[in-house]
Structure formats: C-alpha cells, structure tokens
Amino acid sequence: MDLRAKLQAATKEAMKSKDNARLSTLRLISAAIKDREIAARGEGGDEAGLSDADLIAILSKMVKQSQESAKAYEEGGRLELAQKEEDEIKVVQEFLRAS
C-alpha cells in the first residue's frame, strides 16, 4: 500500500472513530499534498502526481514547521497550543515511519 493510500485509509478510520484531533491533522496533510500537486501542475510538472519521495518531503517539512511552532508557543507560555503541535507531529511521524 502506498503512502497516499495509507493516508486515505487513516482519514476514513479517524472519521469513523470520531477522532477529531487526528482527523484535523490528516486533513492538513491532504491539503499540503494537494497544494503541492497544484503547484507542480502550474510549473509544467507531470500529470501522474507526486511520488512517495515527494510525499515524504512534504511530511518532513510539516514536522519541522510544527516543531518550530511548538517551540515558539512554549516560549510564549502557550502550553496548550504547544501540546497541540506536538500531537500533530506524532500523527505526521507515523506516516514517515511507515514509508
């Protein structure tokens, strides 16, 4: 099963189990992938879509951004927002490990 199929299956499962925090993160991942696909089409990229390597790069970038946000929230005393970012990182890293 490729990474995109794993993401879709996890999204369906989160919907069924009503896990809103996980579902929100999975939707963020899907949105980032769609944004990258649209950008690739605009640049004259291939119509086949993104490879698993492209998806891993997107996920890695999301982890890095969330880590920076969590650090900024901690420094600002917004621990609940920092925890939310940490939870998002855990979900994204599940798919980085699975790939």
OpenMM code with the backbone's topology and positions (N, CA, C; nanometers):
from openmm import Vec3, app, unit

residues = "MET ASP LEU ARG ALA LYS LEU GLN ALA ALA THR LYS GLU ALA MET LYS SER LYS ASP ASN ALA ARG LEU SER THR LEU ARG LEU ILE SER ALA ALA ILE LYS ASP ARG GLU ILE ALA ALA ARG GLY GLU GLY GLY ASP GLU ALA GLY LEU SER ASP ALA ASP LEU ILE ALA ILE LEU SER LYS MET VAL LYS GLN SER GLN GLU SER ALA LYS ALA TYR GLU GLU GLY GLY ARG LEU GLU LEU ALA GLN LYS GLU GLU ASP GLU ILE LYS VAL VAL GLN GLU PHE LEU ARG ALA SER".split()
positions = [
    Vec3(0.0859, -0.1177, 0.0000),
    Vec3(0.0000, 0.0000, 0.0000),
    Vec3(0.0900, 0.1234, 0.0000),
    Vec3(0.0667, 0.2131, -0.0936),
    Vec3(0.1496, 0.3322, -0.0999),
    Vec3(0.1074, 0.4326, 0.0073),
    Vec3(0.1886, 0.5349, 0.0242),
    Vec3(0.1694, 0.6325, 0.1314),
    Vec3(0.0366, 0.7063, 0.1180),
    Vec3(0.0004, 0.7409, -0.0037),
    Vec3(-0.1258, 0.8126, -0.0263),
    Vec3(-0.2462, 0.7260, 0.0159),
    Vec3(-0.2408, 0.5977, -0.0141),
    Vec3(-0.3494, 0.5074, 0.0243),
    Vec3(-0.3558, 0.4927, 0.1764),
    Vec3(-0.2399, 0.4884, 0.2408),
    Vec3(-0.2367, 0.4807, 0.3870),
    Vec3(-0.2998, 0.6053, 0.4492),
    Vec3(-0.2710, 0.7212, 0.3915),
    Vec3(-0.3297, 0.8457, 0.4413),
    Vec3(-0.4819, 0.8454, 0.4257),
    Vec3(-0.5285, 0.7990, 0.3115),
    Vec3(-0.6731, 0.7951, 0.2881),
    Vec3(-0.7408, 0.6969, 0.3839),
    Vec3(-0.6795, 0.5817, 0.4052),
    Vec3(-0.7361, 0.4826, 0.4969),
    Vec3(-0.7391, 0.5365, 0.6401),
    Vec3(-0.6335, 0.6048, 0.6803),
    Vec3(-0.6277, 0.6615, 0.8151),
    Vec3(-0.7323, 0.7713, 0.8325),
    Vec3(-0.7560, 0.8491, 0.7272),
    Vec3(-0.8576, 0.9545, 0.7332),
    Vec3(-0.9959, 0.8929, 0.7512),
    Vec3(-1.0257, 0.7894, 0.6756),
    Vec3(-1.1550, 0.7213, 0.6895),
    Vec3(-1.1728, 0.6643, 0.8294),
    Vec3(-1.0673, 0.6034, 0.8811),
    Vec3(-1.0740, 0.5443, 1.0149),
    Vec3(-1.0944, 0.6524, 1.1219),
    Vec3(-1.0271, 0.7662, 1.1066),
    Vec3(-1.0435, 0.8759, 1.2033),
    Vec3(-1.1858, 0.9315, 1.1984),
    Vec3(-1.2445, 0.9346, 1.0798),
    Vec3(-1.3836, 0.9795, 1.0674),
    Vec3(-1.4770, 0.8828, 1.1390),
    Vec3(-1.4555, 0.7534, 1.1164),
    Vec3(-1.5418, 0.6520, 1.1778),
    Vec3(-1.5318, 0.6530, 1.3294),
    Vec3(-1.4096, 0.6734, 1.3812),
    Vec3(-1.3884, 0.6707, 1.5259),
    Vec3(-1.4109, 0.8069, 1.5912),
    Vec3(-1.4433, 0.9076, 1.5091),
    Vec3(-1.4690, 1.0429, 1.5569),
    Vec3(-1.3506, 1.1010, 1.6347),
    Vec3(-1.2300, 1.0714, 1.5866),
    Vec3(-1.1067, 1.1240, 1.6461),
    Vec3(-1.0756, 1.2562, 1.5767),
    Vec3(-1.1338, 1.3631, 1.6288),
    Vec3(-1.1256, 1.4926, 1.5620),
    Vec3(-0.9844, 1.5503, 1.5544),
    Vec3(-0.9050, 1.5306, 1.6569),
    Vec3(-0.7684, 1.5832, 1.6552),
    Vec3(-0.6867, 1.5155, 1.5447),
    Vec3(-0.6960, 1.3836, 1.5376),
    Vec3(-0.6233, 1.3092, 1.4339),
    Vec3(-0.6769, 1.3440, 1.2948),
    Vec3(-0.8091, 1.3532, 1.2829),
    Vec3(-0.8706, 1.3864, 1.1550),
    Vec3(-0.8245, 1.5235, 1.1062),
    Vec3(-0.8165, 1.6190, 1.1967),
    Vec3(-0.7711, 1.7533, 1.1611),
    Vec3(-0.6292, 1.7504, 1.1040),
    Vec3(-0.5418, 1.6744, 1.1683),
    Vec3(-0.4039, 1.6640, 1.1206),
    Vec3(-0.3979, 1.5938, 0.9856),
    Vec3(-0.4754, 1.4880, 0.9683),
    Vec3(-0.4764, 1.4162, 0.8408),
    Vec3(-0.5284, 1.5061, 0.7290),
    Vec3(-0.6244, 1.5900, 0.7597),
    Vec3(-0.6741, 1.6838, 0.6598),
    Vec3(-0.5695, 1.7897, 0.6259),
    Vec3(-0.4901, 1.8322, 0.7240),
    Vec3(-0.3810, 1.9254, 0.6964),
    Vec3(-0.2793, 1.8618, 0.6005),
    Vec3(-0.2513, 1.7344, 0.6243),
    Vec3(-0.1579, 1.6631, 0.5364),
    Vec3(-0.2142, 1.6570, 0.3946),
    Vec3(-0.3417, 1.6227, 0.3821),
    Vec3(-0.4050, 1.6147, 0.2493),
    Vec3(-0.4026, 1.7493, 0.1790),
    Vec3(-0.4274, 1.8552, 0.2534),
    Vec3(-0.4264, 1.9898, 0.1945),
    Vec3(-0.2866, 2.0267, 0.1457),
    Vec3(-0.1839, 1.9924, 0.2232),
    Vec3(-0.0459, 2.0222, 0.1822),
    Vec3(-0.0102, 1.9452, 0.0552),
    Vec3(-0.0562, 1.8212, 0.0456),
    Vec3(-0.0290, 1.7404, -0.0736),
    Vec3(-0.0991, 1.8002, -0.1950),
    Vec3(-0.2246, 1.8379, -0.1786),
    Vec3(-0.2988, 1.8974, -0.2904),
    Vec3(-0.2352, 2.0286, -0.3351),
    Vec3(-0.1910, 2.1104, -0.2397),
    Vec3(-0.1237, 2.2355, -0.2745),
    Vec3(0.0008, 2.2086, -0.3583),
    Vec3(0.0774, 2.1079, -0.3194),
    Vec3(0.1996, 2.0746, -0.3929),
    Vec3(0.1676, 2.0211, -0.5320),
    Vec3(0.0600, 1.9414, -0.5429),
    Vec3(0.0190, 1.8913, -0.6748),
    Vec3(-0.0212, 2.0058, -0.7663),
    Vec3(-0.0948, 2.1003, -0.7132),
    Vec3(-0.1381, 2.2167, -0.7930),
    Vec3(-0.0173, 2.2982, -0.8364),
    Vec3(0.0774, 2.3182, -0.7462),
    Vec3(0.1987, 2.3925, -0.7805),
    Vec3(0.2782, 2.3202, -0.8885),
    Vec3(0.2840, 2.1874, -0.8805),
    Vec3(0.3582, 2.1096, -0.9801),
    Vec3(0.2935, 2.1216, -1.1176),
    Vec3(0.1594, 2.1208, -1.1210),
    Vec3(0.0898, 2.1369, -1.2495),
    Vec3(0.1158, 2.2742, -1.3089),
    Vec3(0.1212, 2.3751, -1.2234),
    Vec3(0.1469, 2.5108, -1.2696),
    Vec3(0.2868, 2.5276, -1.3239),
    Vec3(0.3797, 2.4467, -1.2739),
    Vec3(0.5185, 2.4517, -1.3187),
    Vec3(0.5422, 2.3624, -1.4392),
    Vec3(0.4363, 2.3018, -1.4895),
    Vec3(0.4500, 2.2126, -1.6044),
    Vec3(0.4949, 2.0742, -1.5642),
    Vec3(0.4689, 2.0374, -1.4381),
    Vec3(0.5065, 1.9049, -1.3895),
    Vec3(0.4227, 1.7967, -1.4546),
    Vec3(0.4581, 1.6735, -1.4255),
    Vec3(0.3854, 1.5622, -1.4866),
    Vec3(0.2464, 1.5491, -1.4246),
    Vec3(0.1576, 1.4893, -1.4988),
    Vec3(0.0192, 1.4728, -1.4556),
    Vec3(0.0006, 1.3477, -1.3694),
    Vec3(0.1061, 1.2674, -1.3547),
    Vec3(0.0950, 1.1424, -1.2805),
    Vec3(0.0808, 1.1652, -1.1306),
    Vec3(0.1182, 1.2813, -1.0841),
    Vec3(0.1074, 1.3096, -0.9416),
    Vec3(0.2421, 1.3026, -0.8730),
    Vec3(0.2364, 1.3085, -0.7413),
    Vec3(0.3578, 1.3103, -0.6624),
    Vec3(0.4005, 1.1677, -0.6259),
    Vec3(0.5302, 1.1484, -0.6185),
    Vec3(0.5830, 1.0184, -0.5779),
    Vec3(0.5837, 1.0090, -0.4250),
    Vec3(0.6100, 0.8894, -0.3737),
    Vec3(0.6207, 0.8730, -0.2292),
    Vec3(0.7346, 0.9584, -0.1734),
    Vec3(0.8412, 0.9751, -0.2497),
    Vec3(0.9532, 1.0587, -0.2052),
    Vec3(0.9080, 1.2042, -0.1890),
    Vec3(0.8226, 1.2511, -0.2817),
    Vec3(0.7685, 1.3872, -0.2703),
    Vec3(0.6807, 1.3994, -0.1463),
    Vec3(0.6014, 1.2966, -0.1198),
    Vec3(0.5133, 1.2982, -0.0032),
    Vec3(0.5954, 1.2974, 0.1257),
    Vec3(0.7037, 1.2225, 0.1280),
    Vec3(0.7903, 1.2189, 0.2458),
    Vec3(0.8525, 1.3560, 0.2691),
    Vec3(0.8908, 1.4233, 0.1619),
    Vec3(0.9473, 1.5576, 0.1751),
    Vec3(0.8437, 1.6545, 0.2335),
    Vec3(0.7207, 1.6425, 0.1886),
    Vec3(0.6128, 1.7280, 0.2400),
    Vec3(0.5913, 1.7011, 0.3893),
    Vec3(0.5864, 1.5736, 0.4268),
    Vec3(0.5653, 1.5368, 0.5668),
    Vec3(0.6814, 1.5840, 0.6547),
    Vec3(0.8030, 1.5712, 0.6042),
    Vec3(0.9203, 1.6164, 0.6798),
    Vec3(0.9152, 1.7665, 0.7035),
    Vec3(0.8740, 1.8387, 0.6023),
    Vec3(0.8617, 1.9840, 0.6148),
    Vec3(0.7540, 2.0194, 0.7177),
    Vec3(0.6438, 1.9448, 0.7174),
    Vec3(0.5371, 1.9706, 0.8142),
    Vec3(0.5859, 1.9467, 0.9567),
    Vec3(0.6645, 1.8420, 0.9780),
    Vec3(0.7182, 1.8134, 1.1111),
    Vec3(0.8074, 1.9283, 1.1565),
    Vec3(0.8949, 1.9736, 1.0680),
    Vec3(0.9866, 2.0818, 1.1025),
    Vec3(0.9092, 2.2089, 1.1383),
    Vec3(0.8074, 2.2426, 1.0599),
    Vec3(0.7279, 2.3620, 1.0875),
    Vec3(0.6542, 2.3493, 1.2210),
    Vec3(0.6006, 2.2318, 1.2495),
    Vec3(0.5288, 2.2109, 1.3751),
    Vec3(0.6229, 2.2179, 1.4945),
    Vec3(0.7448, 2.1674, 1.4782),
    Vec3(0.8424, 2.1748, 1.5863),
    Vec3(0.8777, 2.3201, 1.6168),
    Vec3(0.8942, 2.3999, 1.5115),
    Vec3(0.9249, 2.5415, 1.5305),
    Vec3(0.8080, 2.6134, 1.5969),
    Vec3(0.6867, 2.5806, 1.5561),
    Vec3(0.5685, 2.6420, 1.6159),
    Vec3(0.5552, 2.6030, 1.7628),
    Vec3(0.5766, 2.4759, 1.7933),
    Vec3(0.5663, 2.4291, 1.9316),
    Vec3(0.6675, 2.5011, 2.0198),
    Vec3(0.7876, 2.5188, 1.9687),
    Vec3(0.8913, 2.5887, 2.0454),
    Vec3(0.8499, 2.7337, 2.0709),
    Vec3(0.7967, 2.7982, 1.9684),
    Vec3(0.7528, 2.9374, 1.9830),
    Vec3(0.6383, 2.9477, 2.0834),
    Vec3(0.5448, 2.8539, 2.0787),
    Vec3(0.4332, 2.8543, 2.1736),
    Vec3(0.4823, 2.8321, 2.3167),
    Vec3(0.5783, 2.7415, 2.3341),
    Vec3(0.6324, 2.7161, 2.4677),
    Vec3(0.7012, 2.8399, 2.5227),
    Vec3(0.7785, 2.9059, 2.4371),
    Vec3(0.8477, 3.0271, 2.4801),
    Vec3(0.7486, 3.1381, 2.5142),
    Vec3(0.6350, 3.1379, 2.4486),
    Vec3(0.5321, 3.2379, 2.4736),
    Vec3(0.4360, 3.2000, 2.5848),
    Vec3(0.4574, 3.0833, 2.6458),
    Vec3(0.3722, 3.0411, 2.7554),
    Vec3(0.2383, 2.9833, 2.7124),
    Vec3(0.2254, 2.9478, 2.5863),
    Vec3(0.1005, 2.8901, 2.5344),
    Vec3(0.1151, 2.7393, 2.5270),
    Vec3(0.1156, 2.6771, 2.6430),
    Vec3(0.1437, 2.5338, 2.6513),
    Vec3(0.0374, 2.4480, 2.5843),
    Vec3(-0.0896, 2.4906, 2.5860),
    Vec3(-0.1941, 2.4110, 2.5213),
    Vec3(-0.1750, 2.4073, 2.3695),
    Vec3(-0.1299, 2.5187, 2.3120),
    Vec3(-0.1035, 2.5212, 2.1677),
    Vec3(0.0235, 2.4422, 2.1344),
    Vec3(0.1214, 2.4490, 2.2228),
    Vec3(0.2434, 2.3709, 2.2021),
    Vec3(0.2099, 2.2218, 2.2044),
    Vec3(0.1221, 2.1804, 2.2956),
    Vec3(0.0834, 2.0400, 2.3034),
    Vec3(0.0091, 1.9962, 2.1769),
    Vec3(-0.0751, 2.0839, 2.1242),
    Vec3(-0.1479, 2.0536, 2.0001),
    Vec3(-0.0492, 2.0299, 1.8856),
    Vec3(0.0527, 2.1136, 1.8766),
    Vec3(0.1552, 2.0963, 1.7727),
    Vec3(0.2296, 1.9637, 1.7919),
    Vec3(0.2600, 1.9300, 1.9164),
    Vec3(0.3297, 1.8037, 1.9446),
    Vec3(0.2432, 1.6847, 1.9040),
    Vec3(0.1134, 1.6942, 1.9284),
    Vec3(0.0227, 1.5865, 1.8886),
    Vec3(0.0191, 1.5718, 1.7368),
    Vec3(0.0207, 1.6854, 1.6657),
    Vec3(0.0234, 1.6810, 1.5188),
    Vec3(0.1525, 1.6156, 1.4693),
    Vec3(0.2623, 1.6478, 1.5343),
    Vec3(0.3916, 1.5898, 1.4956),
    Vec3(0.3853, 1.4369, 1.5065),
    Vec3(0.3253, 1.3859, 1.6126),
    Vec3(0.3156, 1.2408, 1.6321),
    Vec3(0.2381, 1.1738, 1.5189),
    Vec3(0.1300, 1.2373, 1.4765),
    Vec3(0.0492, 1.1805, 1.3677),
    Vec3(0.1285, 1.1800, 1.2373),
    Vec3(0.1936, 1.2910, 1.2065),
    Vec3(0.2702, 1.3003, 1.0818),
    Vec3(0.3860, 1.2000, 1.0834),
    Vec3(0.4517, 1.1855, 1.1979),
    Vec3(0.5653, 1.0941, 1.2057),
    Vec3(0.5241, 0.9484, 1.1881),
    Vec3(0.3988, 0.9156, 1.2199),
    Vec3(0.3518, 0.7791, 1.1952),
    Vec3(0.3689, 0.7423, 1.0480),
    Vec3(0.3387, 0.8376, 0.9604),
    Vec3(0.3463, 0.8108, 0.8174),
    Vec3(0.4888, 0.8186, 0.7652),
    Vec3(0.5740, 0.8955, 0.8314),
    Vec3(0.7146, 0.8978, 0.7925),
    Vec3(0.7802, 0.7633, 0.8259),
    Vec3(0.7441, 0.7051, 0.9395),
    Vec3(0.7991, 0.5749, 0.9788),
    Vec3(0.7449, 0.4636, 0.8918),
    Vec3(0.6185, 0.4779, 0.8492),
    Vec3(0.5530, 0.3724, 0.7704),
    Vec3(0.6065, 0.3667, 0.6271),
    Vec3(0.6689, 0.4738, 0.5837),
    Vec3(0.7136, 0.4777, 0.4434),
    Vec3(0.8465, 0.4119, 0.4226),
] * unit.nanometer
topology = app.Topology()
chain = topology.addChain("A")
for resn in residues:
    res = topology.addResidue(resn, chain)
    for name in ("N", "CA", "C"):
        topology.addAtom(name, app.Element.getBySymbol(name[0]), res)
